[in-house]
Amino acid sequence: MDFQGLNNPSNQTQQQIATPVYIQEKKKTGSVRKIFWGITVGFSALVNIFLFLMLIGIVMFFVTGQRDTLMEDIIREGPIGTKIAVVSIEGTIYSEQAENVYRQLKAAEKNEQVKAVIVCVDSPGGTVSASDQIYHEILKFRERTQKHVIAFMQGTAASGGYYASVACEKIMAEPTVITGSIGVISSYFVLQNLLEDKLGVQPVVIKSGEKKDWPSSYRAPTEAEIQYINDKLIKPTLEIFVNVVAKGREKSLSLSEVKDLADGSIFGAKEAMDRKLIDDIGYLDDAINLVKSLAGIGDAQVIQYKRPFSLGSLLGVESKQNLFKLDKNMLYELGTPQTLFLWSAF
């Protein structure tokens, strides 16, 4: 057996020196790998968080839409330099509808390519305040821009819908329209039997004067209370309605003639035209031709303002979010008379 290798000091020294070098390199390699995977995992986590937040943003955009953004939807082709804008009043008129009309009119005012406006009305009316706001916004738009504005009635354009229409210089209606209903309505719920007989709840009212709670949802109204509401709310509001119609239709109707029509009656298109509540009967293309003639323009692109697509509106989130929410505000509304320019056929 050869013991030279064992006894050779140089061999031992080489082995002792080589071993630590190997271990050091292995430790360095392991550390580099840990740092690499740490950076990779951290970067991946940041990317996933970013993508998650972006996904939430996209979902919220499609659910809620952009409140103040309106898109132009082309409904009749034509030269882009000359446009006719269709401003829509649809459904029951509340403050949200009035705000929507305001935004549409502002968009038409800012666009120099818009030469005339058609206010398309399909509404049975709504609150007095919102109907009056729309009426005044149309008048102010006409005054500021000097652009021609006509009303085009579709389906139902009654009460507050007609109130808004008379702010336009001409009114055209489809042959099947229901309009008129010049009048005021006020209603509320009497909860006395429900509270006292069914639920055993006894309301307590402390008031500073006899008329402070007239009429009250806690008891059936007296004749004096009904007369009080009629004198304080119904008659003054009806007078406003009559004067607005007389002013808007002054070339066709006198004040006394409007008063004769202000009994809440509804009219079809032909009868409304016979009674001079409208100027003409036709369809959308006829309304387009009428406003072109008034504005002295030839061919034009007809656009309609719409809010961007919203998943919330598709699913009815915006309209249903408070549907089953019963709070003190809803109880107040149920028990308080609301004065409305509304054709109520139920």
C-alpha positions as CSV (number, residue, x, y, z in Angstrom):
1,M,0.0,0.0,0.0
2,D,1.2,3.4,-0.9
3,F,1.1,5.8,2.0
4,Q,2.8,8.6,0.2
5,G,-0.5,10.3,-0.6
6,L,-1.5,10.3,3.0
7,N,1.7,11.5,4.3
8,N,2.2,14.1,1.6
9,P,1.6,17.5,3.3
10,S,1.0,19.2,0.0
11,N,-2.0,16.9,-0.8
12,Q,-3.6,17.5,2.6
13,T,-3.2,21.3,2.2
14,Q,-4.9,21.2,-1.3
15,Q,-7.8,19.2,0.2
16,Q,-8.2,21.6,3.1
17,I,-8.2,24.6,0.8
18,A,-10.5,23.1,-1.9
19,T,-13.3,22.2,0.4
20,P,-14.2,25.7,1.8
21,V,-14.2,27.1,-1.7
22,Y,-16.9,24.6,-2.9
23,I,-19.1,25.4,0.1
24,Q,-18.8,29.1,-0.4
25,E,-19.8,28.9,-4.0
26,K,-22.8,26.8,-3.1
27,K,-23.9,29.3,-0.5
28,K,-23.6,32.1,-3.1
29,T,-25.6,30.2,-5.6
30,G,-28.4,29.5,-3.1
31,S,-28.5,33.2,-2.0
32,V,-28.8,34.4,-5.6
33,R,-31.6,31.9,-6.3
34,K,-33.5,33.1,-3.2
35,I,-33.1,36.8,-4.2
36,F,-34.2,36.0,-7.8
37,W,-37.3,34.1,-6.7
38,G,-38.1,36.8,-4.1
39,I,-38.0,39.5,-6.7
40,T,-40.1,37.3,-9.1
41,V,-42.7,36.6,-6.5
42,G,-42.8,40.2,-5.3
43,F,-43.1,41.5,-8.8
44,S,-45.8,38.9,-9.6
45,A,-47.8,40.0,-6.5
46,L,-47.6,43.7,-7.5
47,V,-48.7,42.9,-11.1
48,N,-51.7,40.8,-9.8
49,I,-52.7,43.6,-7.4
50,F,-52.5,46.1,-10.2
51,L,-54.6,43.9,-12.5
52,F,-57.1,43.3,-9.7
53,L,-57.5,47.0,-9.1
54,M,-57.8,47.7,-12.8
55,L,-60.5,45.0,-13.0
56,I,-62.4,46.6,-10.2
57,G,-62.2,49.9,-12.0
58,I,-63.5,48.4,-15.2
59,V,-66.4,46.7,-13.4
60,M,-67.3,49.9,-11.6
61,F,-67.2,51.8,-14.9
62,F,-69.6,49.4,-16.6
63,V,-71.9,49.2,-13.5
64,T,-72.2,53.0,-12.9
65,G,-71.2,54.6,-16.2
66,Q,-69.9,58.1,-16.4
67,R,-72.4,60.5,-14.9
68,D,-71.6,63.6,-16.8
69,T,-70.6,62.0,-20.1
70,L,-73.0,61.9,-23.1
71,M,-72.4,60.1,-26.3
72,E,-73.8,61.1,-29.7
73,D,-75.8,58.3,-31.3
74,I,-76.5,59.0,-35.0
75,I,-80.1,58.3,-35.9
76,R,-80.1,59.9,-39.4
77,E,-77.1,60.1,-41.6
78,G,-76.0,63.5,-42.9
79,P,-73.1,66.0,-43.2
80,I,-71.2,66.1,-39.9
81,G,-70.8,69.9,-40.0
82,T,-74.6,70.4,-39.7
83,K,-76.4,68.6,-36.9
84,I,-79.8,68.4,-35.4
85,A,-79.8,67.2,-31.8
86,V,-82.7,65.2,-30.3
87,V,-83.1,65.9,-26.6
88,S,-85.2,63.2,-24.9
89,I,-87.7,63.5,-22.0
90,E,-88.7,59.9,-21.2
91,G,-90.7,58.4,-18.3
92,T,-92.0,60.1,-15.2
93,I,-90.4,63.5,-14.6
94,Y,-88.4,63.8,-11.4
95,S,-85.3,65.8,-10.5
96,E,-83.0,63.2,-12.2
97,Q,-84.9,63.6,-15.4
98,A,-84.7,67.4,-15.2
99,E,-80.9,67.1,-14.6
100,N,-80.6,64.8,-17.6
101,V,-82.4,67.2,-19.9
102,Y,-80.1,70.0,-18.6
103,R,-77.0,68.0,-19.6
104,Q,-78.4,67.3,-23.0
105,L,-79.2,70.9,-23.7
106,K,-75.7,72.0,-22.5
107,A,-74.1,69.5,-24.9
108,A,-76.2,70.9,-27.7
109,E,-75.3,74.4,-26.7
110,K,-71.5,73.7,-26.7
111,N,-71.5,72.0,-30.0
112,E,-71.4,74.6,-32.8
113,Q,-72.3,72.0,-35.4
114,V,-75.8,71.7,-33.8
115,K,-78.0,74.1,-35.7
116,A,-81.4,73.1,-34.2
117,V,-83.0,70.9,-31.5
118,I,-85.9,68.5,-31.3
119,V,-87.2,67.8,-27.8
120,C,-88.7,64.3,-28.0
121,V,-91.3,63.9,-25.3
122,D,-92.7,60.6,-24.1
123,S,-93.8,61.2,-20.5
124,P,-97.0,61.3,-18.5
125,G,-95.6,64.2,-16.4
126,G,-94.2,64.2,-12.9
127,T,-93.4,66.6,-10.1
128,V,-94.3,70.2,-10.5
129,S,-90.8,71.4,-9.7
130,A,-89.0,69.1,-12.2
131,S,-91.5,69.8,-15.0
132,D,-91.0,73.6,-14.4
133,Q,-87.2,73.2,-14.4
134,I,-87.3,71.5,-17.8
135,Y,-89.6,74.2,-19.1
136,H,-87.3,77.0,-18.0
137,E,-84.1,75.2,-19.2
138,I,-85.6,75.0,-22.7
139,L,-86.6,78.7,-22.7
140,K,-83.1,79.7,-21.5
141,F,-81.5,77.5,-24.2
142,R,-83.6,79.2,-26.9
143,E,-82.7,82.6,-25.5
144,R,-79.0,82.0,-25.2
145,T,-78.4,80.2,-28.5
146,Q,-81.1,81.6,-30.7
147,K,-81.4,78.0,-32.1
148,H,-84.8,76.7,-33.2
149,V,-86.4,74.2,-30.9
150,I,-89.5,72.1,-31.5
151,A,-91.3,69.5,-29.5
152,F,-92.1,66.1,-30.9
153,M,-94.5,64.0,-28.9
154,Q,-94.4,60.2,-28.9
155,G,-96.6,57.8,-27.0
156,T,-97.7,59.9,-24.0
157,A,-96.9,63.6,-23.6
158,A,-99.4,64.6,-20.9
159,S,-99.6,67.0,-18.0
160,G,-95.9,67.8,-17.1
161,G,-94.9,66.3,-20.4
162,Y,-97.1,68.9,-22.2
163,Y,-96.0,71.6,-19.7
164,A,-92.4,71.1,-20.9
165,S,-93.4,71.0,-24.6
166,V,-95.0,74.4,-24.6
167,A,-91.5,75.9,-24.1
168,C,-90.8,75.0,-27.7
169,E,-91.8,77.2,-30.7
170,K,-93.7,74.4,-32.4
171,I,-95.3,71.1,-31.3
172,M,-95.7,68.1,-33.5
173,A,-97.3,64.8,-32.3
174,E,-97.5,61.3,-33.6
175,P,-101.0,60.2,-34.7
176,T,-101.4,57.9,-31.7
177,V,-100.2,60.3,-29.0
178,I,-102.0,61.0,-25.7
179,T,-101.6,64.5,-24.6
180,G,-103.3,67.3,-22.6
181,S,-104.2,66.5,-19.0
182,I,-103.7,70.2,-18.1
183,G,-104.2,70.1,-14.3
184,V,-102.8,69.3,-10.9
185,I,-103.1,66.2,-8.7
186,S,-102.2,65.6,-5.1
187,S,-102.4,62.4,-3.2
188,Y,-101.2,60.8,0.0
189,F,-101.9,57.7,2.1
190,V,-104.0,57.6,5.2
191,L,-102.4,55.1,7.6
192,Q,-104.8,55.3,10.5
193,N,-106.4,51.9,10.2
194,L,-103.1,50.2,9.5
195,L,-101.3,51.7,12.5
196,E,-104.0,51.7,15.1
197,D,-106.2,48.6,14.2
198,K,-103.6,46.3,12.6
199,L,-100.4,47.2,14.4
200,G,-101.7,48.7,17.6
201,V,-99.6,51.9,17.1
202,Q,-101.1,55.1,18.5
203,P,-99.5,58.2,16.8
204,V,-98.9,61.2,19.0
205,V,-98.8,64.6,17.3
206,I,-97.8,67.8,19.1
207,K,-98.3,70.9,17.0
208,S,-98.1,74.7,17.4
209,G,-101.2,75.4,15.5
210,E,-104.4,73.8,14.3
211,K,-103.3,73.6,10.6
212,K,-99.7,72.6,11.2
213,D,-100.4,68.9,10.2
214,W,-103.1,69.5,7.6
215,P,-103.7,67.0,6.1
216,S,-102.4,64.2,8.3
217,S,-101.7,60.6,7.3
218,Y,-102.8,59.5,10.8
219,R,-106.5,60.3,10.2
220,A,-109.0,60.8,7.4
221,P,-109.1,64.4,6.2
222,T,-112.0,66.7,7.0
223,E,-113.7,68.9,4.5
224,A,-111.9,71.8,5.9
225,E,-108.5,70.1,5.4
226,I,-109.4,69.2,1.8
227,Q,-110.5,72.8,1.1
228,Y,-107.3,74.1,2.7
229,I,-105.0,72.0,0.5
230,N,-107.1,72.9,-2.6
231,D,-106.7,76.6,-1.8
232,K,-103.1,76.5,-0.8
233,L,-101.7,74.0,-3.4
234,I,-104.0,72.9,-6.1
235,K,-105.4,76.3,-7.3
236,P,-102.2,78.3,-7.3
237,T,-100.3,75.5,-9.1
238,L,-103.0,75.1,-11.7
239,E,-102.9,78.9,-12.3
240,I,-99.2,78.5,-13.0
241,F,-99.9,75.7,-15.5
242,V,-102.6,77.6,-17.3
243,N,-100.4,80.7,-17.6
244,V,-97.5,78.7,-19.0
245,V,-99.7,77.1,-21.6
246,A,-101.3,80.4,-22.5
247,K,-97.8,82.0,-22.9
248,G,-96.5,79.1,-25.0
249,R,-99.5,78.9,-27.2
250,E,-100.4,82.6,-27.4
251,K,-100.5,82.6,-31.2
252,S,-103.2,79.9,-31.1
253,L,-105.0,80.0,-27.8
254,S,-106.3,82.8,-25.5
255,L,-106.1,82.6,-21.7
256,S,-109.8,81.9,-21.4
257,E,-109.6,79.1,-23.9
258,V,-106.7,77.4,-22.0
259,K,-108.8,77.7,-18.8
260,D,-111.6,75.8,-20.5
261,L,-109.2,73.0,-21.4
262,A,-107.6,72.9,-17.9
263,D,-110.0,70.3,-16.4
264,G,-107.5,67.4,-16.6
265,S,-108.9,66.0,-19.9
266,I,-106.6,64.0,-22.2
267,F,-106.7,64.2,-26.0
268,G,-105.7,62.2,-28.9
269,A,-103.5,63.9,-31.6
270,K,-106.4,64.9,-33.8
271,E,-108.5,66.4,-31.0
272,A,-105.4,68.1,-29.6
273,M,-104.8,69.7,-33.0
274,D,-108.4,70.7,-33.3
275,R,-108.2,72.4,-29.9
276,K,-104.9,74.0,-31.0
277,L,-102.8,72.4,-28.3
278,I,-100.4,71.2,-31.0
279,D,-99.4,72.5,-34.4
280,D,-99.1,69.4,-36.5
281,I,-99.3,65.6,-36.7
282,G,-96.5,63.5,-38.1
283,Y,-93.6,61.2,-37.4
284,L,-89.9,61.8,-36.6
285,D,-88.9,62.5,-40.2
286,D,-91.7,65.1,-40.4
287,A,-90.4,66.7,-37.3
288,I,-86.9,66.8,-38.7
289,N,-88.1,68.4,-41.9
290,L,-90.1,71.0,-39.9
291,V,-87.0,72.0,-37.8
292,K,-84.9,72.1,-40.9
293,S,-87.3,74.5,-42.5
294,L,-87.4,76.7,-39.4
295,A,-83.6,76.8,-39.2
296,G,-83.1,77.3,-43.0
297,I,-80.8,74.3,-43.4
298,G,-80.7,71.5,-46.0
299,D,-79.3,68.1,-45.3
300,A,-78.2,67.4,-41.7
301,Q,-77.0,64.7,-39.5
302,V,-79.5,63.9,-36.7
303,I,-78.0,62.8,-33.4
304,Q,-79.4,61.7,-30.1
305,Y,-77.7,62.1,-26.8
306,K,-77.2,59.0,-24.7
307,R,-75.2,58.1,-21.6
308,P,-72.4,55.5,-22.1
309,F,-73.3,51.8,-21.7
310,S,-73.7,51.0,-18.0
311,L,-74.1,47.5,-16.6
312,G,-76.0,49.1,-13.8
313,S,-78.6,50.5,-16.1
314,L,-78.9,47.1,-17.9
315,L,-79.5,45.4,-14.6
316,G,-81.7,48.1,-13.3
317,V,-79.4,48.8,-10.4
318,E,-79.8,52.6,-10.5
319,S,-83.6,52.4,-10.4
320,K,-84.0,49.5,-8.0
321,Q,-81.3,50.2,-5.5
322,N,-83.8,52.0,-3.2
323,L,-86.9,50.0,-4.2
324,F,-87.1,48.0,-1.0
325,K,-85.4,50.6,1.2
326,L,-88.0,51.8,3.8
327,D,-86.7,54.7,5.8
328,K,-88.0,57.9,7.3
329,N,-87.8,59.8,4.0
330,M,-90.0,57.2,2.2
331,L,-92.5,57.3,5.1
332,Y,-92.5,61.1,4.9
333,E,-93.2,60.9,1.2
334,L,-96.0,58.3,1.6
335,G,-97.7,60.5,4.2
336,T,-97.2,63.9,2.7
337,P,-99.4,65.2,-0.2
338,Q,-97.3,65.6,-3.4
339,T,-98.5,68.2,-5.9
340,L,-97.9,66.7,-9.3
341,F,-98.3,67.6,-13.0
342,L,-99.0,64.0,-13.7
343,W,-101.6,62.1,-15.7
344,S,-102.5,59.4,-13.2
345,A,-104.6,56.7,-14.8
346,F,-104.5,54.0,-12.1
